[in-house]
């Protein structure tokens, strides 16, 4: 069911949508009213005007004008309170109807704010055709929309263009595309007026040619019904706080999905050291022509791709960050974890409300499938691929740990849950006096041996295998756990901490490397979100603060504690025996 039909059957959601759009467009009505001279107009129709925020703002700049607010009946339900709160009840008439059937006749100006971008060209021509037949001969049509640049310049409207494509089926347009569309509907575009907001005002006048014929079965004009005002809900105008941070977060999944899709499709790997036009890269990826410019230019705007030149011959290429971290041929590739996010966690996070209500995991087990780790450990090639994906995520933290921790007083290190041996290798490369052991489950040990040998560190790094919940940990001066403790509930966390204490000598150190949550639980958003991710993945697992770690280790017998910041949101929490 199309979204606007759905709103027609669910008026409460329609009201919520209208309120959301008011917040989304923020100060846009004031910017439009300030950019255009409305003072000489007598009758202004706001077509698809929702609850009247734009129309009432415009009327404040045109004291001699009257307004007609035209939209579907269920949308206009909330308009009287807005109109009355702004003291304009005597200057605004409500006219319920569909712009696919008609628009009010004989007005001086017709406003269509964010209407045309919602619809296909055929539907746009129906709407504009009704406006052309209704408008005064000296009237003005004013479209309020984002106007895309005519070349490949990055523009936020290009992301919105993709949303229109996958949502209602509409599109954003360039100035030339608006001019062409308006001409087909019997209008001549006269100018495009920028505003202090993201939108422009596209002004057009009716041409002398007859308006295009109505599609079969449409109506021309119906009597307008005036509706009496209703009592205000007590709301009054108040200074608006800036909603941009809220909206950027709410729409953040757009950017996330663009990047994750680009990694999944191998955009950065296919470019590698090459420079390709949009058409060339689109052909390699088998893209539909409609998607090419928007998708690649969105990646340019997000600074993951760059572009040389403008227009169809412009060539796309990887930024230095894209080449280093997103090309599969790079030794510092981190795309593996991004592929995992796209394939698994993106859909599992859709069930966050259920996880919050039940405290249960929302992973494969919810659907009667094997858990991801059970599946991985039964398939060595996939297990190695997964560990390669985690390597890109872990490397910056392990490099920072090797550089920042004082290893001079220690001779041996055991990395518990060592996977492919990355932490041991980073430490061993920087501190040649240390002997390291990478400890993990038996299926992991051959993978670790292979990677350690490839790094030429087989003489200084050994491997050991076992289940750290069933067997003692190997003895060492330092025991590290990189992103291990957060995988478990409190009882199992305490088991691991006790096991580490028992395997350390006096003066030995337990090091937990995590996206450690700040003690006030206000700042490290990544740590807090990671803890929610543990809820999604495991149910009772969770991330923790440095104060939590100190408390748990103190209960076991550790005497001294410190926290060393590593890279990004991650830190090393250290307890000394």
Secondary structure as GFF3:
##gff-version 3
##sequence-region A 1 577
A	DSSP	alpha_helix	3	9	.	.	.	ID=ss1
A	DSSP	alpha_helix	11	25	.	.	.	ID=ss2
A	DSSP	alpha_helix	28	35	.	.	.	ID=ss3
A	DSSP	beta_strand	43	47	.	.	.	ID=ss4
A	DSSP	alpha_helix	53	60	.	.	.	ID=ss5
A	DSSP	beta_strand	66	71	.	.	.	ID=ss6
A	DSSP	alpha_helix	73	76	.	.	.	ID=ss7
A	DSSP	alpha_helix	79	85	.	.	.	ID=ss8
A	DSSP	three_ten_helix	89	91	.	.	.	ID=ss9
A	DSSP	beta_strand	92	96	.	.	.	ID=ss10
A	DSSP	beta_strand	109	113	.	.	.	ID=ss11
A	DSSP	three_ten_helix	116	118	.	.	.	ID=ss12
A	DSSP	alpha_helix	121	134	.	.	.	ID=ss13
A	DSSP	beta_strand	140	145	.	.	.	ID=ss14
A	DSSP	beta_strand	147	148	.	.	.	ID=ss15
A	DSSP	alpha_helix	156	166	.	.	.	ID=ss16
A	DSSP	beta_strand	173	174	.	.	.	ID=ss17
A	DSSP	alpha_helix	175	184	.	.	.	ID=ss18
A	DSSP	beta_strand	187	194	.	.	.	ID=ss19
A	DSSP	beta_strand	200	206	.	.	.	ID=ss20
A	DSSP	alpha_helix	244	250	.	.	.	ID=ss21
A	DSSP	alpha_helix	252	265	.	.	.	ID=ss22
A	DSSP	alpha_helix	267	271	.	.	.	ID=ss23
A	DSSP	beta_strand	276	277	.	.	.	ID=ss24
A	DSSP	alpha_helix	278	285	.	.	.	ID=ss25
A	DSSP	alpha_helix	289	301	.	.	.	ID=ss26
A	DSSP	beta_strand	305	308	.	.	.	ID=ss27
A	DSSP	three_ten_helix	311	313	.	.	.	ID=ss28
A	DSSP	beta_strand	315	318	.	.	.	ID=ss29
A	DSSP	alpha_helix	320	325	.	.	.	ID=ss30
A	DSSP	alpha_helix	335	340	.	.	.	ID=ss31
A	DSSP	pi_helix	341	345	.	.	.	ID=ss32
A	DSSP	alpha_helix	346	348	.	.	.	ID=ss33
A	DSSP	three_ten_helix	349	351	.	.	.	ID=ss34
A	DSSP	alpha_helix	352	358	.	.	.	ID=ss35
A	DSSP	three_ten_helix	364	367	.	.	.	ID=ss36
A	DSSP	alpha_helix	372	377	.	.	.	ID=ss37
A	DSSP	alpha_helix	380	404	.	.	.	ID=ss38
A	DSSP	beta_strand	412	416	.	.	.	ID=ss39
A	DSSP	alpha_helix	422	430	.	.	.	ID=ss40
A	DSSP	beta_strand	435	440	.	.	.	ID=ss41
A	DSSP	alpha_helix	442	454	.	.	.	ID=ss42
A	DSSP	beta_strand	461	465	.	.	.	ID=ss43
A	DSSP	beta_strand	478	482	.	.	.	ID=ss44
A	DSSP	three_ten_helix	485	487	.	.	.	ID=ss45
A	DSSP	alpha_helix	490	503	.	.	.	ID=ss46
A	DSSP	beta_strand	509	514	.	.	.	ID=ss47
A	DSSP	alpha_helix	525	538	.	.	.	ID=ss48
A	DSSP	alpha_helix	546	556	.	.	.	ID=ss49
A	DSSP	beta_strand	560	565	.	.	.	ID=ss50
A	DSSP	beta_strand	571	576	.	.	.	ID=ss51
###
